[in-house]
Amino acid sequence: MHICCANCSLYPIQSLTSKGIDIKGLWLNPNIHPYTEYRLRFDALQKLEDMWNLDIEYRDNYGLKEFLRTVVNHEENRCAFCYTMRLEETARTAKKMGLDGFTTSLLVSPYQKFDMILKVGTDMGKKYSIPFFIEDFRPGWKEGMRLSKEFGLYRQKYCGCIYSEMERYMKKQVSQLQ
């Protein structure tokens, strides 16, 4: 399972393990900005890993330059690139490891583009001949957020990329002017 952050992984992990599915997690998030945000999310996942005795592989690559080089002048399609970048590597890794399938914790967030994630995941599954496990984890989002507060996990306020950070502050500024 691709893990975007500790908070978003809580409910999907519970849901999958309740079905008897063993999970191998993959941290791969080179889109997160700034580096301090990247580290906070990375450290929160390590904390959760220790608390729940999870099996997570970390690709500790702060790839902001590569992300920006690819997205510049295509900002309106940044989410598709971001999902593809992470899910392609997850599919490739799962196939190489001989796993039964792959999924992503992104499917829990009501703020992500659910249908786009499904398309990218399905496409990557076909490309690497490994099933993309589809489950709408969004009904458990609030429970995940409740647990993250209870566990004292770092809780981010935007998806992670520099563009979503900018949009967050722009919305805040507009609401203050009204």
C-alpha positions in Angstrom: 0.0 0.0 0.0 1.3 3.4 -1.0 1.2 5.5 2.1 0.9 9.3 1.6 0.9 10.0 5.4 0.3 8.4 8.7 -3.2 10.0 9.2 -4.6 8.8 5.9 -3.2 5.3 6.4 -5.0 4.7 9.7 -8.4 3.7 8.4 -7.2 1.8 5.3 -4.8 -0.3 7.4 -7.6 -1.1 9.8 -10.0 -1.9 7.0 -7.6 -4.1 5.1 -6.3 -6.0 8.1 -9.9 -6.7 9.3 -10.4 -8.5 6.0 -7.3 -10.6 6.6 -5.1 -8.7 4.2 -1.4 -8.4 5.1 0.0 -5.0 4.3 3.4 -4.0 3.1 3.6 -0.2 3.2 5.5 2.0 0.9 6.4 5.6 1.7 7.1 7.4 -1.5 6.2 11.1 -1.6 8.7 13.2 -3.4 6.1 15.9 -4.1 5.8 17.2 -0.5 6.9 20.8 0.1 8.7 22.2 2.1 11.3 19.8 3.4 10.2 20.4 7.0 6.7 19.2 6.0 8.2 16.2 4.3 10.1 15.3 7.5 7.1 15.8 9.8 5.0 13.4 7.7 7.9 10.9 7.4 8.5 11.0 11.2 4.7 10.6 11.9 4.6 7.5 9.8 7.6 6.0 11.6 5.9 6.7 14.9 2.8 4.9 13.6 4.9 2.0 12.3 6.4 1.6 15.8 3.0 1.8 17.5 1.3 -0.7 15.3 4.3 -2.8 14.3 3.8 -2.2 10.6 6.0 -3.3 7.8 6.9 -0.2 5.8 9.6 0.4 3.2 10.7 4.0 3.0 11.9 5.6 -0.2 13.4 8.7 1.5 13.7 10.9 -1.6 12.9 14.5 -1.3 12.3 14.9 -5.0 10.9 18.4 -5.2 13.1 19.5 -8.1 12.1 16.5 -10.2 8.4 17.0 -9.3 8.5 20.7 -10.2 10.4 20.1 -13.5 7.7 17.8 -14.6 4.7 19.8 -13.5 5.8 23.3 -14.5 3.5 24.7 -17.2 1.2 21.7 -16.6 -0.1 22.7 -13.2 -3.7 21.9 -14.1 -2.6 18.3 -14.5 -0.3 18.1 -11.5 -2.5 15.7 -9.5 -2.5 13.2 -12.4 1.3 13.3 -12.6 1.6 13.1 -8.8 -0.7 10.0 -8.6 1.0 8.4 -11.5 4.5 9.0 -10.2 3.7 7.3 -6.8 1.3 4.6 -8.0 3.6 3.5 -10.8 6.4 2.9 -8.4 4.1 1.2 -6.0 2.8 -1.2 -8.7 6.4 -1.9 -9.9 7.5 -2.6 -6.4 4.6 -4.8 -5.5 5.1 -6.8 -8.7 8.8 -7.2 -8.1 8.0 -8.4 -4.5 5.5 -11.0 -5.8 2.6 -9.4 -3.9 -1.1 -10.0 -4.7 -1.9 -6.4 -5.5 -1.4 -2.8 -4.5 -3.5 0.2 -3.3 -3.0 3.6 -1.8 -4.0 5.5 1.4 -4.9 8.4 -0.9 -8.3 6.6 -1.4 -9.4 7.8 2.1 -9.2 11.5 1.6 -12.3 13.5 0.6 -9.9 16.1 -0.7 -8.2 13.9 -3.3 -9.5 13.2 -6.8 -10.9 9.7 -6.2 -11.9 8.9 -9.8 -8.5 10.0 -11.0 -6.7 7.8 -8.5 -8.8 4.8 -9.6 -7.9 5.4 -13.2 -4.2 5.8 -12.5 -4.2 2.8 -10.2 -6.0 0.6 -12.7 -3.8 1.8 -15.5 -0.6 1.0 -13.5 -2.1 -2.4 -12.5 -2.5 -3.2 -16.2 0.9 -1.9 -17.1 2.6 -4.1 -14.4 0.2 -7.0 -14.5 -0.8 -6.7 -10.8 -4.3 -5.9 -9.5 -5.0 -2.5 -8.1 -7.2 -3.0 -5.0 -10.0 -0.6 -5.1 -11.9 0.3 -1.9 -13.6 3.6 -1.1 -12.0 4.3 2.3 -13.5 7.8 2.5 -16.3 6.7 4.9 -13.6 6.1 7.5 -11.8 9.4 7.0 -13.3 11.0 10.2 -12.4 7.9 12.2 -8.8 8.1 11.0 -8.6 11.8 11.9 -10.0 11.0 15.4 -7.3 8.3 15.8 -4.6 10.5 14.6 -5.5 13.1 17.3 -5.7 10.3 19.9 -2.2 9.0 18.9 -0.7 12.5 18.7 0.3 12.1 15.1 1.3 15.2 13.1 -1.7 16.4 11.1 -1.0 18.3 7.9 -3.2 21.0 6.5 -2.8 20.5 2.7 -2.1 17.6 0.3 1.6 18.3 0.3 2.6 19.9 -3.0 3.7 23.5 -3.3 0.7 24.3 -5.3 -1.8 23.0 -2.7 0.1 24.9 -0.1 -0.2 28.1 -2.1 -4.0 27.4 -2.7 -4.4 26.9 1.1 -3.0 30.3 1.9 -4.8 32.0 -1.0 -8.1 30.7 0.3 -7.3 31.8 3.8 -6.4 35.3 2.5 -9.6 35.6 0.5 -11.7 34.5 3.4 -10.0 37.1 5.6 -10.8 39.8 3.1 -14.5 39.0 3.0 
